[in-house]
Amino acid sequence: MIRVAMPQGLRDLVGRAMIDPDFLADLQRSPDTVLAQYQLTDGEQTTVRRALARLASTPSNQRAHALHSALIRRVAT
């Protein structure tokens, strides 16, 4: 199994999104405001926004896991 090292800022954001449904809802509703609280590169912010766009069709109880999976795949490639 290959372990992918996710950058710290991205790891912090994803970790919080996975345990705090209100935070994930805020991230989806106002990504610019939430992303400004994290030290992310432009590429990382773009990756998060793309992952968020895909969440629209994901059931709400699966969104945190889907965001995590999408970002892990993106960081791994």
FIVEX-160266 format. One record per residue (C-alpha): residue in three letters; residue number from 0; x, y, z. Coordinates in nm, 2 decimals, padded with zeros to 4 digits. Each point is the difference from the previous one (the first is absolute). Layout:
<atoms>
<keti = ALA&lumlo = NUM&c1 = X&c2 = Y&c3 = Z>
...
</atoms>
This chain:
<atoms>
<keti = MET&lumlo = 0&c1 = 00.00&c2 = 00.00&c3 = 00.00>
<keti = ILE&lumlo = 1&c1 = 00.13&c2 = 00.34&c3 = -00.10>
<keti = ARG&lumlo = 2&c1 = -00.04&c2 = 00.28&c3 = 00.26>
<keti = VAL&lumlo = 3&c1 = -00.05&c2 = 00.35&c3 = -00.14>
<keti = ALA&lumlo = 4&c1 = 00.12&c2 = 00.29&c3 = 00.20>
<keti = MET&lumlo = 5&c1 = -00.27&c2 = 00.27&c3 = -00.02>
<keti = PRO&lumlo = 6&c1 = 00.13&c2 = 00.35&c3 = 00.07>
<keti = GLN&lumlo = 7&c1 = -00.07&c2 = 00.12&c3 = 00.36>
<keti = GLY&lumlo = 8&c1 = -00.25&c2 = 00.27&c3 = -00.09>
<keti = LEU&lumlo = 9&c1 = -00.20&c2 = -00.23&c3 = -00.22>
<keti = ARG&lumlo = 10&c1 = 00.02&c2 = -00.27&c3 = 00.27>
<keti = ASP&lumlo = 11&c1 = -00.13&c2 = 00.24&c3 = 00.26>
<keti = LEU&lumlo = 12&c1 = -00.29&c2 = 00.11&c3 = -00.22>
<keti = VAL&lumlo = 13&c1 = -00.10&c2 = -00.35&c3 = -00.10>
<keti = GLY&lumlo = 14&c1 = 00.03&c2 = -00.13&c3 = 00.36>
<keti = ARG&lumlo = 15&c1 = -00.23&c2 = 00.27&c3 = 00.12>
<keti = ALA&lumlo = 16&c1 = -00.25&c2 = -00.06&c3 = -00.28>
<keti = MET&lumlo = 17&c1 = -00.01&c2 = -00.37&c3 = 00.09>
<keti = ILE&lumlo = 18&c1 = -00.09&c2 = 00.06&c3 = 00.36>
<keti = ASP&lumlo = 19&c1 = -00.21&c2 = 00.32&c3 = -00.01>
<keti = PRO&lumlo = 20&c1 = -00.30&c2 = -00.01&c3 = -00.23>
<keti = ASP&lumlo = 21&c1 = -00.07&c2 = 00.37&c3 = 00.06>
<keti = PHE&lumlo = 22&c1 = 00.35&c2 = 00.09&c3 = -00.12>
<keti = LEU&lumlo = 23&c1 = -00.05&c2 = -00.21&c3 = -00.31>
<keti = ALA&lumlo = 24&c1 = -00.33&c2 = 00.17&c3 = -00.07>
<keti = ASP&lumlo = 25&c1 = 00.17&c2 = 00.34&c3 = 00.04>
<keti = LEU&lumlo = 26&c1 = 00.28&c2 = -00.11&c3 = -00.23>
<keti = GLN&lumlo = 27&c1 = -00.25&c2 = -00.10&c3 = -00.26>
<keti = ARG&lumlo = 28&c1 = -00.20&c2 = 00.32&c3 = 00.04>
<keti = SER&lumlo = 29&c1 = 00.29&c2 = 00.25&c3 = 00.03>
<keti = PRO&lumlo = 30&c1 = 00.32&c2 = -00.16&c3 = -00.12>
<keti = ASP&lumlo = 31&c1 = 00.19&c2 = 00.33&c3 = -00.04>
<keti = THR&lumlo = 32&c1 = -00.07&c2 = 00.10&c3 = 00.36>
<keti = VAL&lumlo = 33&c1 = 00.10&c2 = -00.34&c3 = 00.14>
<keti = LEU&lumlo = 34&c1 = 00.30&c2 = -00.06&c3 = -00.22>
<keti = ALA&lumlo = 35&c1 = 00.14&c2 = 00.34&c3 = 00.10>
<keti = GLN&lumlo = 36&c1 = 00.04&c2 = -00.14&c3 = 00.35>
<keti = TYR&lumlo = 37&c1 = 00.25&c2 = -00.26&c3 = -00.12>
<keti = GLN&lumlo = 38&c1 = 00.35&c2 = 00.04&c3 = -00.15>
<keti = LEU&lumlo = 39&c1 = -00.06&c2 = -00.17&c3 = -00.33>
<keti = THR&lumlo = 40&c1 = 00.17&c2 = 00.04&c3 = -00.33>
<keti = ASP&lumlo = 41&c1 = -00.21&c2 = 00.12&c3 = -00.30>
<keti = GLY&lumlo = 42&c1 = 00.02&c2 = -00.36&c3 = -00.13>
<keti = GLU&lumlo = 43&c1 = -00.13&c2 = -00.14&c3 = 00.33>
<keti = GLN&lumlo = 44&c1 = -00.28&c2 = 00.25&c3 = 00.00>
<keti = THR&lumlo = 45&c1 = -00.10&c2 = -00.10&c3 = -00.35>
<keti = THR&lumlo = 46&c1 = 00.01&c2 = -00.36&c3 = 00.09>
<keti = VAL&lumlo = 47&c1 = -00.23&c2 = 00.06&c3 = 00.30>
<keti = ARG&lumlo = 48&c1 = -00.24&c2 = 00.20&c3 = -00.22>
<keti = ARG&lumlo = 49&c1 = -00.01&c2 = -00.28&c3 = -00.26>
<keti = ALA&lumlo = 50&c1 = -00.07&c2 = -00.26&c3 = 00.26>
<keti = LEU&lumlo = 51&c1 = -00.28&c2 = 00.22&c3 = 00.15>
<keti = ALA&lumlo = 52&c1 = -00.16&c2 = 00.03&c3 = -00.34>
<keti = ARG&lumlo = 53&c1 = -00.02&c2 = -00.38&c3 = -00.02>
<keti = LEU&lumlo = 54&c1 = -00.17&c2 = -00.02&c3 = 00.34>
<keti = ALA&lumlo = 55&c1 = -00.32&c2 = 00.15&c3 = -00.13>
<keti = SER&lumlo = 56&c1 = -00.13&c2 = -00.34&c3 = -00.11>
<keti = THR&lumlo = 57&c1 = 00.13&c2 = -00.18&c3 = 00.31>
<keti = PRO&lumlo = 58&c1 = -00.24&c2 = -00.09&c3 = 00.28>
<keti = SER&lumlo = 59&c1 = 00.06&c2 = 00.23&c3 = 00.30>
<keti = ASN&lumlo = 60&c1 = 00.10&c2 = -00.28&c3 = 00.23>
<keti = GLN&lumlo = 61&c1 = 00.28&c2 = -00.10&c3 = -00.24>
<keti = ARG&lumlo = 62&c1 = 00.14&c2 = 00.34&c3 = -00.09>
<keti = ALA&lumlo = 63&c1 = 00.29&c2 = 00.01&c3 = 00.25>
<keti = HIS&lumlo = 64&c1 = 00.13&c2 = -00.34&c3 = -00.11>
<keti = ALA&lumlo = 65&c1 = -00.05&c2 = 00.10&c3 = -00.37>
<keti = LEU&lumlo = 66&c1 = 00.20&c2 = 00.32&c3 = 00.05>
<keti = HIS&lumlo = 67&c1 = 00.28&c2 = -00.18&c3 = 00.17>
<keti = SER&lumlo = 68&c1 = 00.01&c2 = -00.27&c3 = -00.27>
<keti = ALA&lumlo = 69&c1 = 00.00&c2 = 00.26&c3 = -00.28>
<keti = LEU&lumlo = 70&c1 = 00.28&c2 = 00.20&c3 = 00.16>
<keti = ILE&lumlo = 71&c1 = 00.21&c2 = -00.31&c3 = 00.07>
<keti = ARG&lumlo = 72&c1 = -00.03&c2 = -00.11&c3 = -00.36>
<keti = ARG&lumlo = 73&c1 = 00.09&c2 = 00.35&c3 = -00.12>
<keti = VAL&lumlo = 74&c1 = 00.31&c2 = 00.02&c3 = 00.22>
<keti = ALA&lumlo = 75&c1 = 00.11&c2 = -00.35&c3 = -00.10>
<keti = THR&lumlo = 76&c1 = 00.00&c2 = 00.09&c3 = -00.37>
</atoms>
